[in-house]
Amino acid sequence: MTDVSGDLTAALITANTTGAIAVIRITGRNARKALDCIFTPTSNPSPVQDDSRLLFGCFADDTGTIDEGLISFAESENEGAVVDINVHGGQRITERILAALARAGCKLNADDPIGDSGFGLGFGDWTIERETKQALACCQTRRAVRFVAKQADRLKQHLARIAKQPDTVKIEELMSKSSPGLFLINGASVAIIGPPNAGKSTLINTLADRSETLVSPEPGTTRDWTEVAISIDGVPIRLIDTAGIRGGADDLEREAMRRGLVQSHNADVQLLVLDRSNPLPVSFLDDNVDLLNSARLIVVANKTDLPNGWSAVTDGLSAAASWTERLKRPIEISGRTGDGVPVLSRRISDVLGVDACNGDGVMLFTRRQVGWLETLPASGNVDRIREALLRYVGD
């Protein structure tokens, strides 16, 4: 990826919580060049030169599409060009975009995202006490509140120990184990995918314990992805209901399916919902083998309140199809009656790994902490690492 470094910075400027929209701001003379590294406008194949309008397009990194969203430009007397990136507010989306911008040469502002102080190694006057107060204000469940209250003291002591003898391996280890805590505070996204009429919207309504999404026996009822907010095991969850994937769809439905697959790719958990009362959709599974290879995927056999239509098909194809191994132990549920849904909820929690939050381990609990700690090993300056850690813990 092209390096356009210089005076460039990038920061998440919306609240560090789960939300419908997240805004990432790039500032600096080369802000547009940094944007060109990750953004392709759908209306114009060349970089945008017109500052008077918003542009819609696709954000991508080296591994593929991240999300679709809007960008806008402005000029700042002090900072040069300012680019605002507006995308969906999922943790995975914002982290991938910020990581791609860092590879393009942007310094990540790990301090107060709207303030001016404390780039790089320092947190300015930001301390773990201030971080804890803000995190507690953002907690959406009681479990999250208890977790932050416990982790604040544990993390302070742990970072103070590292500061006495700075060890980049221990810092990297701390970051690698902190995803469950971030899910607990910021929430997680769960995309529900599958062929039409498999009961995806009915399952969402059951999980949300309300009639939120339109359901119909006609395939293609869900024309675009929609979101519903729930809580599972104390974790804030954004359920993403995607359009059913099928052949023979019209242009509008194909676009809805494409958008749904983008959302699924970025989701923290993917639920592949299949109708157990009908024969297995072999052509669908063959066309979407990549979905079945995801470690974040849970296969759901829906409509167990109806006669089983799978047995003969799975017996005949168990040795012939690469995806059948993933179908041998699905979570069996009835979205209509609710049978099996508690087991599914437990499995979602397992994939997110949030049980690790119950133990005595130390975890980070905000994305800002992760972004800041990522800058420390790269400096290679032991004294500066020690100074930054001690300032943050208040010693």
N, C-alpha and C positions, 0 to 999 in steps of 0.2 A: 504494500500500500504506500502511496506517495507521502513523503514527509514534507509538510508545509509549515514546520515549526517556526517560532519566532516569538511574537508577543501573544500567541493564541491561548485562550482559556476556554474551557467548556464546563458548564455546571447545570445541574437540575435546579430550576428556580421555582417550581411548584412545591407544595408541601410534600414532605418525605413520607407519604402515606399512600394507601391504595386509593385510586381515583379514576374517573372516566378518562381524563386527559392529563398528560404530563407535558411540561414544557422544558426543553433543554436549550440553553443559550450559549452560542459561540460568540466570542468577542475577540477582536484583533484585526490587523490589516489584512491578513490572509484568511479571514473567516469564510469567504466564499469558496476559496480553493479547498479548505477543509471539508466544506459541505459537499463539494463535487466528488470527494472520495467515497461518500456513502449514499448520495441522493441522486435519483434519476427522475426528473419531472415527466409526468405522463403526457403533458400538453406540448412539450418542446424537448427534443433530444439534446439540445445544447444547454449550457449553464444559463441561468436566468440573469438577464441584465436589467429588467424592468422592476424598479423598486416599488411601483405603485400598486401592486396586486399580490395576493396570496398565490402560492403555487402548490398544487397537489401532486404527489408522486410517491415513489417507492424508496425505502431505506434498506440498504443491504450491507453485509460485511463479507468476509472471505468465505463464509460457510453458506451464504444464501440470503434470502429475503428476511428482513427483520420485521417490518411493519409498513403500512401506508400512512401518510399523514400530510400535514401542511407545513410550509415554511414561509417566513416573511423576513424582509430585510429592513434595516434602519441604519442610520449613520450617527455615531456618537463623537462629539468633539474630543473627548478624552480617550476613548477606547477604539476609535476607528469604526470598522464595519461591525454590526451586530446582527446575528442571524438567530431567529427563534424557531425551534423545531417543535411542532405540536404533534404528538403521537398518543396512542392509547396508553393509559397509565398502569401498565403491568410491570412488575419488577424485572422480569427477564428482558422485556423490550428496552427499558431505559438503561439497564446494565450493558446490554450488547451495543447500543448506540454510543454510550460513553466510552466503552472499551475500544470501539472502532475509531472514535475521534482521538483517543489517546494514541492509538497506533499511527494516526495521521499527523501527530505532532502537537496536539492540544494538551495543555496542562489541565488536569482535572481540579476544579476548585472543591477541595474537601472540607472547606470551612462553611460558615453560614452562607447558604447558596445565594442570598440576595445582597450580602454585604461585600465590602471591598477588601477586607483584610485576610491575611493568612493563607496564601497559596503555598503549595508544595509541602515541605516538611512540617511546618508549623500549623497549629490550630488557632493561631492568634490568641485571643483571650478566651477561647472556647475550652471548657473543661468538662470532665465527665459528669460533674454535677449539673451543668447546664444541659448537657446531652440527655441525661436521665429525665430531667423535668420535661423537656420537649417530647421525648419518647413516651412518657407516661400520658401526656396530653393527647397523644395520637393513638393510644391503645383503644381497640374497639371491643375487646372482650376482657373478662375478669382474669382469665388465664394469662393473657398478655401482660396485664398489670402486675400480677404476681411474679412473672418471669423477669420483667425489667427490674422490679424491686430487688430481687435476689441477685441478678447478674451485675447490677451496678457496683456493688461492693466486691463481688468476686473478680470482676474485670479490672477494677482499680488496683486490687492487690496483685493480680497477675501481671499487669503492665508495669507496675512498680518493681516487681521481681526481674522482669526482662530488662528494665532500664539499668539495673545494677550491673548486668553483664549482657549487653545487647546481643541478641541472637536472631538473625534474620530467619532461620529455619523455624524457630518458635513462633515468630510473627506470621509466617506463611501458613503454618499449621493451624494457628488460631483462625485465620481467614477461611481456610478450607473447611472448617467444622461449623461455620456460623450460619449456613443457609437455613436450617430449621428455625433458628431464632428470628431471622428476617421474615420468614413466612408468618410466624406468630404475630409479629408487629405490623408488617406491611400487607399481609394477606397473600393469597396464592390464587392463580387462575386455573380453572378446570374446564377444558374444552370438551364438549360432547359432540362426537362425530359418528358418522355411519350412513347407510343407505336411507332413502326416504321411507317413511312409515314404519320405522323400527321402534318408535315410542320415545324418541329423544325428548321432545317437548313435554310429554306426559311425565317422564322421569324428572325433569327439572321442576315441574309443578309439585311433584311429590317431595323432592328434596327441600323445596322452598316452603312446603306446607301451605300452598295457596295456588290459585288459578292465575298464573302470571303470563303464560305463553299460550297462544292460540293452538289448539290441536284439532286434527281432522283426519278421517280415514283416507283422504286424497293425498297422494304423494306430492311433495313440493310446496306444502303449506307454509313452511318457514322459508321466506324468500331472502333473508339476509341474517347475519349473526346478530344475536341479541344477548344482553347480560342480565343476570339476576344475582343479587347479593345475598349470601347466606353465611352461616357459621357452622363448621364441622370440627368437633373436638376442640373448641375454643380458638380455631383458626378462621379468620375472615376469608371467605371464598367468593370469587367471582365466577359464577357458572356462565359459560359461553355456549349458547345454543346455536349451532351452525346449520346451514341449509343442507339437506340430504344430498349425498353424492350419488349421481346416477347418470347413465347415458340417455341421449335423446332429449335433453333439456333445451329450452329456448335460451336466447342470449342473456336475458335477465337472470335466469336461474343459474346459468353457467358462471356468470360474474359473481353471484352470491356464493356458489360453491368454491370458487377461487378465493374469495375473501375469507370464507370459513376455514380453508386449509391454511391460510396465512396465520389466522388466529390460533389454530391448532398447533402449528409448528412452534409458536412462541409460548404456548401454555405450559404451566408447571406440571400439570397432569392431563392426560388425554384419556377419555372414556370412549371406547369403540362399542357402540350399542348396536346389537344385532337382534333380530326378531327370531326367537327360538321356536315360535309356532309354525314357521315356514321353513322350507329347505334353506340350507346355507347359501348365501349369495356368492357363489363361487367366482363369478366374473368380477364382482366388486372387490373381493379379497385378492384376486390375482392382479388387478389393476392398482391396488394400493398396498403392495407388500411392504413398502418402506414404513408405513404406519405401524405395522406389526413388529418391526424391529426396534421400536423405541423402548427404552428402559422405563419411560414415564407412562407407558400405555397400560390400561386396565381393560380387558375384554369383558363385556357385560352381555349376558344372555337374558334378554328381556321377554316379557309375556309368559312367565312360567304358570300363569293362571289358565293358559290354554294348552291343548295337547302338544307334546314335543314333536317337532318336525325335523329334528337334526339327526337322529340316530343313524338312519340308513346312509346318509350322505357322509358323515364323519367316518363311519366304518369303511366305506369304499375308497376314501381319499387319504386316509391317515398316513400312508407311505408315499403318496404321489405329490402332495402339495407341501411346500416349505412352511406355510403359515399354520398348518394344522396343529403343530406343537403348542402354539399359543392359545388354541381353542380347546385344549383338553381339560383345562381347569378354569373355566370362566366364572365370574361372579354371577350367580343365577338370581334374578329378581323378577318381581312384577311391579312395574311402574304404576300400574292401575291400583293394586291393592296395598302396595308398600312392602310386601314380603321380600326379604333379602336386602332391603335398602340399608338397614343398620350395618350389615356386613360390608356392603359397598362403601359406606362412609368410613368404616374402620380401615379398609384397604386404601382409600384416598389418603388418610392420615399416615399410613405406613409408608406410602410412596414419598410423601413430603418429609418423612423422618422426624416429625415433631416430638415423638416420644423422647428423643435425645434432650429435649428441653426440661424433662423431669429430673434429670440426674444432677450430679454434683459438678459437672464440667463447666468450663468457662466458654462463653460465646459473646460475639459482638451482637448488638441489637439494633444498629441503624446502618443504613447504606453509607452515610457519611463516614462512619468509622471505618468501613471497608475501604472506601475510596482513599481516605487519609493513610491508613496503614499500608496500602499498596505502594505508596510513594516512598516509604521508609527503606526497604531493602535496596531499592534502586540507587539510593544516594551513596551507599558504601562508606559513609562517614559515621563512625561509631559515636563520636562525641555529639554530633548533631542529632542522631537517633535518640541518644540518652536524654538530651536536653528537651527534645520534642515530647517524649513519653512522660518525663517528669512534669513538664508544664501541663500536660493534659490531665494527669492524675492529681495535680494540685500540690505536688511536693517541691 
